[in-house]
């Protein structure tokens, strides 16, 4: 019995210690990034290049995701609400869901799949081919050259991408509800504007910015610790996407619990 208890304790302690170690490494990377930002060693040309890659390059996938998510959510909401005589509630419900949850979460997941993998693969390839060591030999900080520009770029890009996902989701939901289901446009827009407030939009933008920080820290960290050649690059890419996605979904719960009392929704009355 004691031996079994020891095996059980060891099997639990191992993953827990591994998780704590990993969180400590990511936290250390965050501290180093903040120190670099405070020293003002920023390469603005690299920041602009990363804004183009992250922001402009991710627009299409984020817009499509937001539009079709808003349309599907509107359809499902209208099907049920119309049975209860609450068809007018479709607009506000879709708007609040897109602003507070669906917009930031789905936009972040798309960016994690697209740019998180790219960051980990690019930095990981430089790691295994000793290009990062070459940067150090030339007196260039890999953190300033590779990580900081990506951090700044994603913090600028994510609120814009989230805003686009929310906007196109709401437009698609209105188009579907008005044109297909016959809800009067004036009625739909009046209810939507009356029950969607600045706190809803701010919640989405804050979440998007936070998720962007998680994506860039996790992905860059995976790239920087890559080893074992091409196989290691593949593993780092996969881990970057999986870890970023899990971090987004888990942190979303705690952000919702924190932000909802601070930024409450507008009271609905139909």
C-alpha positions as CSV (number, residue, x, y, z in Angstrom):
1,X,0.0,0.0,0.0
2,X,2.8,2.4,0.9
3,X,4.6,1.6,-2.4
4,X,1.4,2.2,-4.4
5,X,0.9,5.5,-2.6
6,X,4.5,6.5,-3.4
7,X,4.0,5.7,-7.1
8,X,0.7,7.7,-7.1
9,X,2.4,10.7,-5.4
10,X,5.3,10.5,-7.9
11,X,2.9,10.3,-10.9
12,X,1.1,13.4,-9.6
13,X,4.1,15.4,-8.5
14,X,6.0,15.0,-11.8
15,X,3.4,16.8,-14.0
16,X,2.8,19.4,-11.3
17,X,6.5,20.3,-11.0
18,X,6.8,20.3,-14.8
19,X,3.9,22.8,-15.0
20,X,5.3,25.0,-12.3
21,X,8.7,25.0,-14.0
22,X,7.2,25.8,-17.4
23,X,5.1,28.7,-15.9
24,X,8.3,30.0,-14.2
25,X,10.2,30.0,-17.5
26,X,7.4,31.9,-19.3
27,X,7.2,34.3,-16.4
28,X,10.9,34.9,-16.6
29,X,10.6,35.6,-20.3
30,X,7.9,38.1,-19.5
31,X,10.1,39.9,-17.0
32,X,13.0,40.0,-19.5
33,X,10.6,41.4,-22.2
34,X,9.4,44.1,-19.8
35,X,13.0,45.0,-18.9
36,X,13.9,45.3,-22.5
37,X,10.8,47.6,-23.2
38,X,11.8,49.8,-20.2
39,X,15.3,50.2,-21.7
40,X,13.7,51.4,-24.9
41,X,15.8,49.1,-27.1
42,X,13.0,48.8,-29.6
43,X,13.6,48.0,-33.3
44,X,10.7,49.8,-34.8
45,X,11.3,48.5,-38.4
46,X,11.0,44.9,-37.1
47,X,7.9,45.9,-35.1
48,X,6.2,47.3,-38.2
49,X,7.1,44.2,-40.2
50,X,5.5,42.0,-37.5
51,X,2.4,44.2,-37.5
52,X,2.0,43.5,-41.2
53,X,2.6,39.8,-40.7
54,X,0.3,39.4,-37.6
55,X,-2.3,42.1,-38.1
56,X,-2.8,42.4,-41.9
57,X,-1.9,38.8,-42.6
58,X,-4.5,37.5,-40.1
59,X,-7.4,39.8,-41.1
60,X,-9.0,37.5,-43.6
61,X,-9.2,34.4,-41.4
62,X,-10.4,36.4,-38.4
63,X,-13.1,38.3,-40.5
64,X,-14.4,35.0,-42.0
65,X,-14.4,33.3,-38.6
66,X,-16.2,36.2,-36.9
67,X,-18.8,36.6,-39.7
68,X,-19.8,33.0,-39.9
69,X,-19.8,32.6,-36.1
70,X,-22.1,35.6,-35.8
71,X,-24.4,34.3,-38.5
72,X,-24.7,30.8,-37.0
73,X,-25.2,32.1,-33.5
74,X,-27.9,34.5,-34.8
75,X,-29.7,31.6,-36.6
76,X,-29.7,29.3,-33.5
77,X,-30.7,32.2,-31.2
78,X,-33.6,33.2,-33.5
79,X,-34.9,29.7,-33.9
80,X,-35.4,29.3,-30.1
81,X,-36.3,32.9,-29.2
82,X,-39.0,33.1,-31.9
83,X,-40.7,30.1,-30.3
84,X,-40.9,32.1,-27.1
85,X,-41.9,35.3,-28.8
86,X,-38.5,36.9,-28.1
87,X,-37.3,37.4,-31.7
88,X,-36.2,40.9,-30.8
89,X,-33.7,39.5,-28.4
90,X,-31.6,38.0,-31.2
91,X,-29.6,41.1,-31.9
92,X,-28.6,42.0,-28.3
93,X,-27.7,38.4,-27.4
94,X,-25.6,38.0,-30.5
95,X,-23.9,41.4,-29.9
96,X,-23.1,40.7,-26.3
97,X,-21.8,37.1,-27.1
98,X,-19.6,38.4,-29.9
99,X,-18.3,41.3,-27.9
100,X,-17.6,39.5,-24.6
101,X,-16.8,35.9,-25.6
102,X,-16.9,34.7,-29.1
103,X,-15.1,37.6,-30.8
104,X,-12.0,37.7,-28.6
105,X,-11.7,33.9,-28.0
106,X,-12.2,32.8,-31.7
107,X,-9.9,35.6,-33.0
108,X,-7.2,34.6,-30.5
109,X,-7.5,30.9,-31.4
110,X,-7.2,31.8,-35.1
111,X,-4.1,33.9,-34.5
112,X,-2.7,31.2,-32.2
113,X,-3.1,28.7,-35.0
114,X,-1.7,30.9,-37.7
115,X,1.0,33.1,-36.0
116,X,1.7,31.1,-32.9
117,X,2.9,28.2,-35.1
118,X,4.8,30.6,-37.3
119,X,6.6,32.2,-34.4
120,X,7.6,28.9,-32.8
121,X,8.8,27.5,-36.2
122,X,10.8,30.5,-37.2
123,X,12.5,31.0,-33.9
124,X,12.9,27.3,-33.4
125,X,14.6,26.9,-36.7
126,X,17.0,29.7,-35.9
127,X,17.7,28.0,-32.6
128,X,18.6,24.6,-34.0
129,X,20.6,26.1,-36.9
130,X,22.6,28.2,-34.3
131,X,21.5,31.5,-35.8
132,X,20.5,32.7,-32.3
133,X,24.1,32.0,-31.2
134,X,25.3,34.0,-34.1
135,X,23.2,36.9,-33.1
136,X,24.8,36.8,-29.6
137,X,28.3,36.6,-31.2
138,X,27.5,39.8,-33.1
139,X,26.4,41.5,-29.9
140,X,22.7,41.5,-30.8
141,X,20.3,40.4,-28.1
142,X,18.0,37.6,-29.4
143,X,15.3,38.9,-27.0
144,X,15.4,42.4,-28.5
145,X,15.7,41.2,-32.1
146,X,13.2,38.3,-32.0
147,X,10.8,38.5,-29.1
148,X,10.2,42.2,-28.3
149,X,9.0,43.2,-31.9
150,X,6.6,40.3,-31.9
151,X,5.2,41.3,-28.4
152,X,4.6,44.9,-29.5
153,X,3.1,43.9,-32.8
154,X,0.6,41.4,-31.4
155,X,-0.4,43.8,-28.6
156,X,-1.2,46.4,-31.3
157,X,-2.8,44.0,-33.7
158,X,-5.0,41.9,-31.4
159,X,-7.5,44.6,-30.4
160,X,-8.0,45.6,-34.0
161,X,-8.5,41.9,-35.1
162,X,-10.9,41.4,-32.2
163,X,-12.8,44.5,-33.2
164,X,-13.1,43.3,-36.8
165,X,-14.3,39.9,-35.7
166,X,-17.0,41.5,-33.5
167,X,-18.0,44.0,-36.2
168,X,-18.4,41.4,-39.0
169,X,-20.1,39.0,-36.7
170,X,-22.7,41.5,-35.9
171,X,-23.1,42.6,-39.5
172,X,-23.5,39.0,-40.7
173,X,-26.0,38.3,-37.9
174,X,-28.1,41.3,-38.9
175,X,-27.9,40.4,-42.6
176,X,-29.2,36.9,-41.8
177,X,-31.8,37.9,-39.3
178,X,-33.2,40.7,-41.4
179,X,-33.0,39.3,-44.9
180,X,-33.7,35.7,-44.2
181,X,-36.0,35.7,-41.1
182,X,-37.8,38.9,-41.9
183,X,-37.1,40.8,-38.7
184,X,-37.5,44.6,-39.4
185,X,-34.1,46.2,-39.7
186,X,-35.0,49.2,-37.7
187,X,-36.3,47.0,-34.9
188,X,-33.2,44.8,-34.9
189,X,-30.8,47.8,-34.9
190,X,-32.7,49.7,-32.2
191,X,-32.6,46.7,-29.8
192,X,-29.0,45.9,-30.6
193,X,-27.8,49.5,-30.0
194,X,-29.9,49.9,-26.9
195,X,-28.5,46.8,-25.2
196,X,-24.8,46.9,-26.3
197,X,-22.7,49.3,-24.4
198,X,-19.1,50.5,-24.2
199,X,-18.3,48.0,-21.3
200,X,-19.1,45.1,-23.7
201,X,-16.7,46.3,-26.3
202,X,-14.0,47.1,-23.8
203,X,-14.3,43.6,-22.3
204,X,-13.6,42.1,-25.7
205,X,-10.7,44.4,-26.5
206,X,-9.1,43.7,-23.0
207,X,-9.5,40.0,-23.5
208,X,-8.0,40.1,-27.0
209,X,-5.0,42.1,-25.8
210,X,-4.4,39.6,-22.9
211,X,-4.8,36.6,-25.2
212,X,-2.3,38.2,-27.6
213,X,0.2,38.4,-24.8
214,X,-0.3,34.8,-24.0
215,X,0.2,33.7,-27.6
216,X,3.4,35.6,-28.2
217,X,5.0,34.6,-24.9
218,X,4.2,30.9,-25.2
219,X,5.1,30.7,-28.9
220,X,8.4,32.6,-28.5
221,X,9.3,30.5,-25.5
222,X,8.7,27.3,-27.4
223,X,10.9,28.5,-30.2
224,X,13.7,29.6,-27.8
225,X,13.9,26.2,-26.1
226,X,13.7,24.1,-29.3
227,X,16.3,21.3,-29.6
228,X,16.8,18.1,-31.6
229,X,16.7,19.5,-35.1
230,X,13.8,19.3,-37.4
231,X,11.9,17.0,-35.1
232,X,12.2,19.5,-32.3
233,X,10.9,22.3,-34.5
234,X,7.8,20.2,-35.2
235,X,7.3,19.6,-31.5
236,X,7.7,23.2,-30.6
237,X,5.2,24.3,-33.3
238,X,2.6,21.8,-32.1
239,X,3.2,22.7,-28.4
240,X,3.0,26.4,-29.2
241,X,-0.5,26.1,-30.7
242,X,-1.8,23.6,-28.2
243,X,-0.5,25.5,-25.1
244,X,-1.7,28.8,-26.5
245,X,-5.1,27.5,-27.2
246,X,-5.5,26.0,-23.7
247,X,-4.2,29.1,-22.1
248,X,-6.7,31.2,-24.0
249,X,-9.7,29.0,-23.0
250,X,-8.6,28.6,-19.4
251,X,-7.8,32.3,-18.8
252,X,-11.1,33.3,-20.5
253,X,-13.0,31.9,-17.6
254,X,-11.1,33.9,-15.0
255,X,-11.1,37.1,-17.1
256,X,-14.9,36.8,-17.5
257,X,-15.3,36.4,-13.7
258,X,-13.1,39.4,-13.2
259,X,-14.3,41.8,-15.8
260,X,-18.1,41.2,-15.6
261,X,-18.4,42.9,-12.2
262,X,-16.1,45.7,-13.3
263,X,-17.7,46.2,-16.7
264,X,-21.3,45.0,-16.4
265,X,-23.7,44.5,-19.3
266,X,-26.6,46.8,-20.0
267,X,-29.8,45.5,-18.4
268,X,-32.1,43.9,-21.0
269,X,-35.8,44.7,-21.1
270,X,-37.9,43.4,-23.9
